[in-house]
Amino acid sequence: MKNIVLIAFAVFIATGGFAQAKDAKQQKKAENQERINQLIQQEEEGAIIFQKQSVFGIKLNTDGYGMFFEMGRMKTSRKSNLYSLELGERKHPKEEKVPPVQGTYFTNPFVYGKINNFYYAKLGFSQTHLIGNKGNKNGVAISAIYGGGLSAGLLKPYYLKVADIQTNAVRDVKYNGSNDSVFLDNVQYIQGASGFSKGFSEIKFTPGIFAKTALRFDYGRYNELVSALEVGLNVEWYSNKMPVMLLQEQRHAFFNAYAAIEFGRRR
């Protein structure tokens, strides 16, 4: 009789525990379904809901140009994390292309006083905060972006095709610290800029950091597609000065504004 009572008690406890576990599972399922329903409702009302997004962009800076690829991960209905890789070129505001004195129709123009091309590669992390939903799927969503990361400054020597004063033989010349006259005074012997690939094997790397803030206007008709315009401000700082032009101040820091066109997909 005692054994029967113990068995019955054990069955009662097990049954109660199973019922509690089943109730907890059903409650969790109901909570998940409610969360999904809320996300569906937000999307129908114009909110951009996604798990991942991939974006390609082309940007025009006040001091150059660039392109970038961005991966996004949604954290909440209003906040997302962005991971980006950007490549581009910075140009000095004093750069001006001029035709060579002795050049022909097929001769490349050159930039007077230029000694280096300044390229960059940036690896960044940023966050977006949704300011305003689309209101409907055909509206415009506005997001604030803020972030920063690591920047690699890449200086490539700027070569000129220069005719020898005595022999008139043409050779490729780069700035070496003591031939200022070639780039500034004896311009009549310059026959244009050397080819784009000249100097890539001599690129010098300088580490740096950057920070940016921006507004993104997403006007895509469907939430699955990214079609956006981004405008913002960017600042970079490098561990060494980045010489681009002779007779101009060489700087560690660079500040610019930019506008970018972006395309991509969400899922």
Number of C-alpha atoms within 10 A of each C-alpha: 6 7 8 9 10 11 12 12 12 12 12 12 12 12 12 12 12 12 12 12 12 12 12 12 12 12 12 12 12 12 12 12 12 12 12 12 12 12 17 14 12 17 20 16 14 21 22 22 19 20 12 16 19 19 20 19 19 17 20 16 21 16 15 17 18 19 18 19 17 19 17 21 17 18 14 13 15 16 17 20 18 22 17 19 18 19 17 18 17 19 17 16 10 13 14 12 14 12 18 21 13 13 15 11 7 7 15 18 20 22 19 20 23 26 23 22 21 22 20 19 20 21 18 20 19 18 21 23 18 20 13 15 20 22 15 15 19 13 15 19 22 21 20 18 22 17 18 20 18 19 23 19 27 21 22 21 23 26 25 27 22 24 18 12 10 6 7 10 10 15 14 17 19 20 19 9 7 7 12 15 11 18 23 13 11 12 17 13 20 26 24 26 23 21 13 9 9 16 17 13 9 11 16 13 14 16 15 20 19 21 19 19 18 18 20 24 19 23 19 19 15 15 22 15 18 20 19 20 18 20 18 18 17 17 15 20 20 19 12 15 14 21 18 25 22 16 10 12 10 13 13 13 16 14 15 15 16 18 19 20 17 22 17 18 16 19 11
